[in-house]
Amino acid sequence: MQSSLLLKTYIGFTIIYLGILFFNLEGFDNYMKPMLLPILMGAVIISDSFPSKNILLTALTFSWIGDIILLFTDRGELYFIFGLVAFLISHLVYIALFSKQQNTKNNNKKFLFWIGVLAILAYFVFMIGTLFPKLGPLKIPVLVYAIVITTMLFFAFKGSLKWAIPANNYILIGAIVFVSSDSILAFNKFYAPIAHASFYIMATYCLAQYLIVAGILKLNSKI
């Protein structure tokens, strides 16, 4: 019950934050952004114990560190690199998290599995093929990051075929939206400016974190 209340609080704060971001109320968004993920972390902390609880908290912690670092990207490219590293670690931890979730059914949908794999690979090839010529000295870091987020999406998709409903859908959609957020950020930074990019990046990012947390909590619920 308390976790549910904090999840609803997170939604409320996110809506306020996105409104501030959309209407470009400068300064206020920087104060609210660091407050968002701690609410999700609080929801996880007060939830019932489950085997991968600390892994989820670790992933959220590194995402939160990345959020804070990226607030200072206007001071130099180094902050972007450090932020990238924080989120890279976060995604690696999410991979570990997804791999440790309990399977409740057999994956008999081999055709669907391979369709999903091909779709994920197609996304990766498209992103790298489009952005690579524009990356300059960041080619290797961005390539590594793209490999990691694609792997994270694969583990979420693979798990969704074996996890309980509806938690599996929460986590899979969360992973897809997370990748969408990173993709918008990459296209905006390296390819061409996108109108209201910050709003779209954060809207998808906040939704992704909520769906993954809600999905993991549902998947591990004892009720």
C-alpha positions as a Markdown table, in Angstrom:
| # | Residue | x | y | z |
|---|---|---|---|---|
| 1 | Met | 0.0 | 0.0 | 0.0 |
| 2 | Gln | 2.8 | 2.4 | 0.9 |
| 3 | Ser | 4.7 | 1.6 | -2.2 |
| 4 | Ser | 1.6 | 2.2 | -4.3 |
| 5 | Leu | 1.2 | 5.7 | -2.6 |
| 6 | Leu | 4.8 | 6.6 | -3.5 |
| 7 | Leu | 4.3 | 5.4 | -7.1 |
| 8 | Lys | 1.3 | 7.7 | -7.3 |
| 9 | Thr | 3.3 | 10.5 | -5.8 |
| 10 | Tyr | 6.0 | 9.9 | -8.4 |
| 11 | Ile | 3.4 | 10.2 | -11.2 |
| 12 | Gly | 2.2 | 13.5 | -9.7 |
| 13 | Phe | 5.7 | 15.0 | -9.3 |
| 14 | Thr | 6.5 | 13.9 | -12.9 |
| 15 | Ile | 3.5 | 15.6 | -14.3 |
| 16 | Ile | 4.4 | 18.8 | -12.6 |
| 17 | Tyr | 8.0 | 18.5 | -13.7 |
| 18 | Leu | 7.0 | 17.9 | -17.3 |
| 19 | Gly | 4.7 | 20.8 | -17.2 |
| 20 | Ile | 7.6 | 23.0 | -16.0 |
| 21 | Leu | 9.8 | 21.6 | -18.7 |
| 22 | Phe | 7.2 | 22.0 | -21.5 |
| 23 | Phe | 6.6 | 25.7 | -20.6 |
| 24 | Asn | 10.3 | 26.3 | -20.3 |
| 25 | Leu | 10.2 | 27.7 | -16.8 |
| 26 | Glu | 14.0 | 28.0 | -16.5 |
| 27 | Gly | 15.6 | 26.9 | -13.3 |
| 28 | Phe | 12.6 | 25.1 | -11.7 |
| 29 | Asp | 13.2 | 21.9 | -13.7 |
| 30 | Asn | 16.7 | 21.6 | -12.4 |
| 31 | Tyr | 15.4 | 21.6 | -8.9 |
| 32 | Met | 12.7 | 19.0 | -9.5 |
| 33 | Lys | 14.6 | 16.6 | -11.7 |
| 34 | Pro | 16.9 | 15.2 | -8.8 |
| 35 | Met | 13.7 | 14.7 | -6.7 |
| 36 | Leu | 12.0 | 12.2 | -9.0 |
| 37 | Leu | 14.0 | 9.0 | -8.8 |
| 38 | Pro | 14.4 | 9.1 | -5.0 |
| 39 | Ile | 10.6 | 8.8 | -4.8 |
| 40 | Leu | 10.8 | 5.6 | -6.9 |
| 41 | Met | 13.7 | 4.4 | -4.8 |
| 42 | Gly | 11.6 | 5.0 | -1.7 |
| 43 | Ala | 8.8 | 2.9 | -3.2 |
| 44 | Val | 11.2 | 0.0 | -3.7 |
| 45 | Ile | 12.8 | 0.4 | -0.2 |
| 46 | Ile | 9.5 | 0.1 | 1.6 |
| 47 | Ser | 8.2 | -2.7 | -0.5 |
| 48 | Asp | 8.2 | -6.3 | 0.7 |
| 49 | Ser | 11.6 | -8.0 | 0.4 |
| 50 | Phe | 12.5 | -9.9 | -2.8 |
| 51 | Pro | 15.7 | -11.4 | -4.1 |
| 52 | Ser | 16.6 | -8.7 | -6.6 |
| 53 | Lys | 15.5 | -5.7 | -4.6 |
| 54 | Asn | 19.0 | -4.4 | -4.1 |
| 55 | Ile | 19.8 | -4.8 | -7.8 |
| 56 | Leu | 16.8 | -2.7 | -8.7 |
| 57 | Leu | 17.9 | 0.0 | -6.1 |
| 58 | Thr | 21.4 | -0.1 | -7.6 |
| 59 | Ala | 20.1 | 0.5 | -11.1 |
| 60 | Leu | 17.9 | 3.4 | -9.9 |
| 61 | Thr | 20.8 | 4.9 | -8.0 |
| 62 | Phe | 23.1 | 5.0 | -11.0 |
| 63 | Ser | 20.3 | 6.5 | -13.1 |
| 64 | Trp | 19.8 | 9.2 | -10.4 |
| 65 | Ile | 23.6 | 9.9 | -10.5 |
| 66 | Gly | 23.3 | 10.2 | -14.3 |
| 67 | Asp | 20.4 | 12.6 | -13.9 |
| 68 | Ile | 22.4 | 14.9 | -11.6 |
| 69 | Ile | 25.5 | 14.8 | -13.8 |
| 70 | Leu | 23.6 | 15.7 | -16.9 |
| 71 | Leu | 22.3 | 18.9 | -15.3 |
| 72 | Phe | 25.8 | 20.3 | -15.8 |
| 73 | Thr | 26.4 | 19.4 | -19.5 |
| 74 | Asp | 26.4 | 23.1 | -20.4 |
| 75 | Arg | 29.7 | 23.3 | -18.5 |
| 76 | Gly | 31.5 | 20.9 | -20.8 |
| 77 | Glu | 31.4 | 17.7 | -22.9 |
| 78 | Leu | 33.1 | 15.8 | -20.0 |
| 79 | Tyr | 29.8 | 16.0 | -18.0 |
| 80 | Phe | 28.0 | 14.3 | -20.9 |
| 81 | Ile | 30.6 | 11.5 | -20.9 |
| 82 | Phe | 30.3 | 11.0 | -17.1 |
| 83 | Gly | 26.5 | 11.0 | -17.4 |
| 84 | Leu | 26.8 | 8.4 | -20.2 |
| 85 | Val | 28.9 | 6.2 | -18.0 |
| 86 | Ala | 26.4 | 6.4 | -15.1 |
| 87 | Phe | 23.6 | 5.4 | -17.3 |
| 88 | Leu | 25.7 | 2.7 | -18.9 |
| 89 | Ile | 26.2 | 1.2 | -15.5 |
| 90 | Ser | 22.5 | 1.5 | -14.8 |
| 91 | His | 21.6 | -0.4 | -17.9 |
| 92 | Leu | 24.2 | -3.1 | -17.1 |
| 93 | Val | 22.5 | -3.5 | -13.7 |
| 94 | Tyr | 19.1 | -3.6 | -15.4 |
| 95 | Ile | 20.4 | -6.5 | -17.5 |
| 96 | Ala | 21.4 | -8.3 | -14.4 |
| 97 | Leu | 18.0 | -7.5 | -12.8 |
| 98 | Phe | 16.0 | -8.9 | -15.7 |
| 99 | Ser | 18.2 | -12.0 | -15.9 |
| 100 | Lys | 17.4 | -12.8 | -12.2 |
| 101 | Gln | 13.7 | -12.6 | -12.4 |
| 102 | Gln | 11.7 | -15.8 | -11.8 |
| 103 | Asn | 10.2 | -17.4 | -14.9 |
| 104 | Thr | 6.6 | -18.5 | -14.4 |
| 105 | Lys | 5.9 | -20.0 | -17.8 |
| 106 | Asn | 7.8 | -21.7 | -20.7 |
| 107 | Asn | 8.6 | -19.8 | -23.8 |
| 108 | Asn | 6.8 | -21.7 | -26.6 |
| 109 | Lys | 6.6 | -18.7 | -28.9 |
| 110 | Lys | 9.7 | -19.3 | -30.9 |
| 111 | Phe | 8.5 | -17.4 | -33.9 |
| 112 | Leu | 7.6 | -14.4 | -31.8 |
| 113 | Phe | 11.0 | -14.6 | -30.1 |
| 114 | Trp | 12.9 | -14.4 | -33.4 |
| 115 | Ile | 10.7 | -11.7 | -34.7 |
| 116 | Gly | 11.5 | -9.7 | -31.6 |
| 117 | Val | 15.3 | -10.4 | -32.0 |
| 118 | Leu | 15.2 | -9.3 | -35.6 |
| 119 | Ala | 13.3 | -6.1 | -34.6 |
| 120 | Ile | 15.9 | -5.3 | -31.9 |
| 121 | Leu | 18.8 | -5.9 | -34.3 |
| 122 | Ala | 17.1 | -3.7 | -36.9 |
| 123 | Tyr | 16.8 | -0.9 | -34.4 |
| 124 | Phe | 20.5 | -1.2 | -33.5 |
| 125 | Val | 21.7 | -1.3 | -37.1 |
| 126 | Phe | 19.5 | 1.8 | -38.0 |
| 127 | Met | 20.7 | 3.8 | -35.0 |
| 128 | Ile | 24.4 | 3.1 | -35.5 |
| 129 | Gly | 24.1 | 3.4 | -39.3 |
| 130 | Thr | 22.4 | 6.8 | -39.0 |
| 131 | Leu | 24.4 | 8.3 | -36.1 |
| 132 | Phe | 27.9 | 6.9 | -36.6 |
| 133 | Pro | 29.1 | 9.4 | -39.3 |
| 134 | Lys | 28.1 | 12.2 | -36.9 |
| 135 | Leu | 29.7 | 11.0 | -33.7 |
| 136 | Gly | 33.3 | 12.2 | -34.2 |
| 137 | Pro | 35.5 | 11.3 | -31.2 |
| 138 | Leu | 32.5 | 9.8 | -29.4 |
| 139 | Lys | 32.1 | 6.9 | -31.9 |
| 140 | Ile | 33.4 | 4.2 | -29.5 |
| 141 | Pro | 31.6 | 5.4 | -26.3 |
| 142 | Val | 28.3 | 5.7 | -28.1 |
| 143 | Leu | 28.7 | 2.4 | -29.9 |
| 144 | Val | 29.3 | 0.7 | -26.5 |
| 145 | Tyr | 26.3 | 2.4 | -25.0 |
| 146 | Ala | 24.1 | 1.4 | -28.0 |
| 147 | Ile | 25.2 | -2.2 | -27.6 |
| 148 | Val | 24.4 | -2.2 | -23.9 |
| 149 | Ile | 20.9 | -0.6 | -24.2 |
| 150 | Thr | 20.1 | -3.0 | -27.1 |
| 151 | Thr | 21.1 | -5.9 | -24.8 |
| 152 | Met | 19.0 | -4.5 | -22.0 |
| 153 | Leu | 16.0 | -4.4 | -24.4 |
| 154 | Phe | 16.7 | -7.9 | -25.5 |
| 155 | Phe | 16.7 | -9.2 | -21.9 |
| 156 | Ala | 13.5 | -7.4 | -21.2 |
| 157 | Phe | 11.9 | -8.9 | -24.3 |
| 158 | Lys | 13.2 | -12.4 | -23.6 |
| 159 | Gly | 12.0 | -12.2 | -20.0 |
| 160 | Ser | 8.6 | -10.9 | -21.0 |
| 161 | Leu | 7.9 | -14.2 | -22.8 |
| 162 | Lys | 8.4 | -16.1 | -19.5 |
| 163 | Trp | 7.3 | -13.7 | -16.8 |
| 164 | Ala | 3.8 | -13.4 | -15.3 |
| 165 | Ile | 1.2 | -11.1 | -16.8 |
| 166 | Pro | 0.8 | -8.0 | -16.5 |
| 167 | Ala | 4.2 | -7.4 | -14.9 |
| 168 | Asn | 6.0 | -8.7 | -18.1 |
| 169 | Asn | 4.2 | -6.1 | -20.2 |
| 170 | Tyr | 5.1 | -3.3 | -17.8 |
| 171 | Ile | 8.8 | -4.2 | -17.9 |
| 172 | Leu | 8.9 | -4.7 | -21.7 |
| 173 | Ile | 7.1 | -1.5 | -22.5 |
| 174 | Gly | 9.4 | 0.3 | -19.9 |
| 175 | Ala | 12.5 | -1.0 | -21.6 |
| 176 | Ile | 11.2 | 0.0 | -25.1 |
| 177 | Val | 10.3 | 3.5 | -23.8 |
| 178 | Phe | 13.8 | 3.8 | -22.1 |
| 179 | Val | 15.5 | 3.0 | -25.4 |
| 180 | Ser | 13.2 | 5.5 | -27.1 |
| 181 | Ser | 14.3 | 8.2 | -24.6 |
| 182 | Asp | 18.0 | 7.5 | -25.3 |
| 183 | Ser | 17.3 | 7.5 | -29.0 |
| 184 | Ile | 15.6 | 10.9 | -28.9 |
| 185 | Leu | 18.6 | 12.2 | -26.9 |
| 186 | Ala | 21.1 | 10.8 | -29.4 |
| 187 | Phe | 19.3 | 12.1 | -32.5 |
| 188 | Asn | 18.9 | 15.5 | -30.9 |
| 189 | Lys | 22.5 | 15.8 | -29.9 |
| 190 | Phe | 24.3 | 14.2 | -32.8 |
| 191 | Tyr | 21.9 | 14.3 | -35.8 |
| 192 | Ala | 19.5 | 17.2 | -35.9 |
| 193 | Pro | 17.8 | 19.3 | -33.3 |
| 194 | Ile | 14.3 | 18.2 | -32.2 |
| 195 | Ala | 11.7 | 20.7 | -31.1 |
| 196 | His | 10.9 | 20.2 | -27.4 |
| 197 | Ala | 13.6 | 17.5 | -27.2 |
| 198 | Ser | 14.1 | 17.9 | -23.5 |
| 199 | Phe | 10.4 | 17.3 | -22.8 |
| 200 | Tyr | 10.2 | 14.2 | -25.0 |
| 201 | Ile | 13.4 | 12.8 | -23.5 |
| 202 | Met | 12.3 | 13.2 | -20.0 |
| 203 | Ala | 8.7 | 12.2 | -20.6 |
| 204 | Thr | 9.8 | 8.9 | -22.0 |
| 205 | Tyr | 12.5 | 8.5 | -19.4 |
| 206 | Cys | 10.2 | 9.1 | -16.4 |
| 207 | Leu | 7.6 | 6.7 | -17.9 |
| 208 | Ala | 10.2 | 4.1 | -18.5 |
| 209 | Gln | 11.6 | 4.1 | -15.0 |
| 210 | Tyr | 8.0 | 4.0 | -13.5 |
| 211 | Leu | 7.0 | 1.1 | -15.7 |
| 212 | Ile | 10.1 | -1.0 | -14.9 |
| 213 | Val | 9.8 | -0.4 | -11.2 |
| 214 | Ala | 6.1 | -1.1 | -11.1 |
| 215 | Gly | 6.6 | -4.2 | -13.2 |
| 216 | Ile | 9.4 | -5.6 | -11.0 |
| 217 | Leu | 7.4 | -4.9 | -7.9 |
| 218 | Lys | 4.3 | -6.6 | -9.4 |
| 219 | Leu | 6.5 | -9.5 | -10.6 |
| 220 | Asn | 7.8 | -10.1 | -7.1 |
| 221 | Ser | 4.6 | -9.3 | -5.2 |
| 222 | Lys | 3.6 | -11.8 | -2.5 |
| 223 | Ile | -0.1 | -11.1 | -2.8 |
